[in-house]
Amino acid sequence: MNKILKVVFNLKILPSQIPHFKREILYLQHRGADVWHNHVVDDICLAGEHKSDLEEVSRQGKNYRRYPRIQYRIEKLQGQYFACLWGIAEGAEALEEFIYSGKLNQFSWMGKNYILRVQDSCTYRFNYPKMLNADNLYPFTLTHFLPFNERRYQEFKSFYLFCEKLELIELLIRDHISLLAEQLAWADFNSEQLIVRTLDLKGFNTVKYIPNQCERSLRFVSVDMKIGLNCQMPPGIAIGNMTSLGYGILRPARQKQPGSLPNVL
């Protein structure tokens, strides 16, 4: 059984301020506590566009190839966005320890001291995801999903038919979930039985990200969509690239029993 902890703070931020929020939180952590980040060297500059945060880059500034145990997000409460930390497995334990460490009083925002206070928190415990048969799907929304590295993005652009592009995105969702299951040691999860279907495509967007010490922004293609999976997933789990910064969050589309696989005309 794994543990998930989500903590929402009293700090109002914009989505574009999540990287800055992450840097301020990391400043309060011991440099060797790499559960808080995936970087061998903190705040590295990724080389090139459409790089995965699971891929290794140059030797000087290399990423661990693993799923981020602590993720930096925003949470919408009463129409406003607040800073949020989300932890899984050992990340949840580290986050809980941080909350009670007294370090929230040492937080700084925009060059000024800002005492972080917990505004909301949720703890979940879950077993390994349960696989369903091929005729049943759980519906999920997938928000700001970043599916591509550079090679896959060029492959996506090379397709003439949109159905081919969509099939590639579904394949990448399947790959990302399979990698997630491997990283979190879901021993009973059968990737070969995993089914991914697009229920609704909301649209594509361009995401810009400026890593620390980089002079130019990196550009990523994001997708917002509704998908069906023949398995349950832990609440708030994220897939794809840059999940540590709140991209690619899976949320149940509705709270009801899984329905039949929809007919495609």
Backbone hydrogen bonds, N-H to C=O, Kabsch-Sander energy under -0.5 kcal/mol:
donor,donor_aa,acceptor,acceptor_aa,energy
2,N,126,F,-2.6
4,I,124,Y,-2.8
5,L,87,G,-2.5
6,K,122,C,-2.8
7,V,85,L,-2.9
8,V,120,D,-3.5
9,F,83,A,-2.9
10,N,117,R,-1.5
12,K,10,N,-0.6
13,I,11,L,-0.5
13,I,81,Y,-1.0
17,Q,14,L,-1.9
18,I,15,P,-1.5
21,F,17,Q,-2.4
22,K,18,I,-2.6
23,R,19,P,-2.1
24,E,20,H,-2.1
25,I,21,F,-2.0
26,L,22,K,-2.8
27,Y,23,R,-1.7
28,L,24,E,-0.5
28,L,25,I,-1.2
29,Q,26,L,-1.6
33,A,30,H,-2.1
34,D,32,G,-2.0
36,W,33,A,-1.7
37,H,34,D,-1.1
40,V,62,K,-3.4
41,V,62,K,-0.5
44,I,41,V,-0.5
46,L,44,I,-0.6
48,G,46,L,-0.7
50,H,219,R,-0.7
55,E,52,S,-1.2
61,G,59,R,-1.2
64,Y,38,N,-3.6
66,R,64,Y,-1.5
71,Q,86,W,-3.2
72,Y,244,S,-3.2
73,R,71,Q,-0.6
73,R,84,C,-2.9
75,E,82,F,-2.5
77,L,75,E,-0.6
77,L,80,Q,-3.0
80,Q,77,L,-1.7
82,F,75,E,-2.4
83,A,11,L,-2.8
84,C,73,R,-2.5
85,L,7,V,-2.5
86,W,71,Q,-2.5
87,G,5,L,-2.9
88,I,69,R,-2.4
89,A,3,K,-2.5
91,G,88,I,-2.4
92,A,89,A,-0.7
93,E,89,A,-1.4
94,A,90,E,-2.2
95,L,91,G,-2.3
96,E,92,A,-2.3
97,E,93,E,-2.1
98,F,94,A,-2.1
99,I,95,L,-2.1
100,Y,96,E,-1.3
101,S,98,F,-1.3
103,K,98,F,-0.5
105,N,102,G,-1.1
106,Q,103,K,-1.8
107,F,104,L,-0.9
109,W,112,K,-3.3
112,K,109,W,-1.4
114,Y,107,F,-2.5
116,L,104,L,-1.9
116,L,114,Y,-0.8
119,Q,8,V,-3.2
119,Q,117,R,-0.5
120,D,8,V,-1.8
122,C,6,K,-2.3
124,Y,4,I,-2.8
126,F,2,N,-2.1
132,L,230,N,-3.4
136,N,133,N,-1.6
137,L,259,G,-1.7
138,Y,229,L,-3.9
140,F,227,I,-3.0
141,T,251,R,-2.9
142,L,225,M,-3.1
143,T,141,T,-0.5
143,T,249,I,-1.8
145,F,223,V,-2.6
150,E,50,H,-0.7
153,Y,149,N,-2.2
154,Q,150,E,-2.0
155,E,151,R,-1.9
156,F,152,R,-2.4
157,K,153,Y,-2.2
158,S,154,Q,-1.4
159,F,155,E,-0.8
159,F,156,F,-0.8
165,K,161,L,-1.4
166,L,162,F,-2.6
167,E,163,C,-2.1
168,L,164,E,-1.8
169,I,165,K,-2.0
170,E,166,L,-2.4
171,L,167,E,-2.2
172,L,168,L,-2.4
173,I,169,I,-2.3
174,R,170,E,-2.2
175,D,171,L,-2.3
176,H,172,L,-2.8
177,I,173,I,-2.5
178,S,174,R,-2.3
179,L,175,D,-2.5
180,L,176,H,-2.3
181,A,177,I,-2.6
182,E,178,S,-2.0
183,Q,179,L,-2.8
184,L,180,L,-2.3
185,A,182,E,-1.0
186,W,181,A,-2.8
187,A,185,A,-1.6
189,F,186,W,-1.6
191,S,189,F,-0.8
193,Q,190,N,-1.1
194,L,191,S,-1.0
197,R,228,G,-2.0
199,L,197,R,-0.6
199,L,226,K,-2.9
200,D,226,K,-2.0
202,K,200,D,-0.6
202,K,224,D,-1.9
203,G,224,D,-1.5
205,N,222,S,-2.2
207,V,205,N,-0.5
207,V,220,F,-3.3
209,Y,218,L,-2.5
214,C,211,P,-1.7
218,L,209,Y,-3.8
220,F,207,V,-2.6
222,S,205,N,-2.8
222,S,220,F,-0.6
223,V,145,F,-2.2
224,D,203,G,-2.4
225,M,142,L,-2.1
226,K,200,D,-3.4
227,I,140,F,-2.7
228,G,197,R,-2.8
229,L,138,Y,-2.5
230,N,195,I,-1.1
232,Q,130,K,-1.6
236,G,250,L,-0.7
237,I,234,P,-1.6
239,I,248,G,-2.7
241,N,146,L,-2.2
245,L,242,M,-1.6
246,G,243,T,-1.7
247,Y,242,M,-1.2
248,G,143,T,-1.5
248,G,144,H,-0.7
249,I,143,T,-1.0
250,L,237,I,-3.0
251,R,141,T,-2.1
253,A,139,P,-2.5
254,R,139,P,-0.5
256,K,254,R,-1.2
259,G,137,L,-0.9
261,L,135,D,-1.5
265,L,263,N,-0.6
